[in-house]
Amino acid sequence: MTPKIIPVTLVTLMLAACNSQKDASNATFANALEKHLAGPGSCITIKPFVSAADRQSYPMTVTLFVKKGWDSQSVVDQNNAIMTRQLDPLVKAGVLSVAPGKNSEAAPARIYSLTDAGQKAIESADSTAMCVGHYKVDEVASFTQPETVNGQTTSRVIFTASPVDVPDWAKRQDVQNAYSGLADALAPQIKSARTLVLASDGWIDAAEFRQ
């Protein structure tokens, strides 16, 4: 068998690329952070919750308050509006649909289901969580000098990131009002900090290193 000859220049480039991934630099750390922010569980999410629902997934049947005794209809309507305050804005935004129905005991209810837009946003079939975007690194502002403790080389990285791939419905004021913290989560250039660890093939987020 004739041995393969790898040009010295190619070997040099491969070694340089490998070494660059282990360098402590803004570019290297930005690349490691980007990989982490694009990984599993990286979505910016909202998670509707209704205590009177038959399940915390879709289709969701929500049992309604009904008029009893001296209760006025306006009070009943107000109570129902409060109960479904996280769902109704999503109906207006076109992410959920709603229809009148009955619960398992034949009591009045509303049935909330996913629309096509909702199907694209839902994270899993057994949850109400919806993905409203991801973060992308704007820039690495600073990092600590890498130090080795107990055999692990780490650096604390300060950076800014902005949300991307945000659907128009998540930008609606009524949706953002219904979910505390959503407006802040979708703000540009959010300052954050992560600890990176030097692995055999380069820098990775500490959370991934522990997996």
Disulfide bonds with the S-S distance in Angstrom:
Cys43-Cys131 2.06
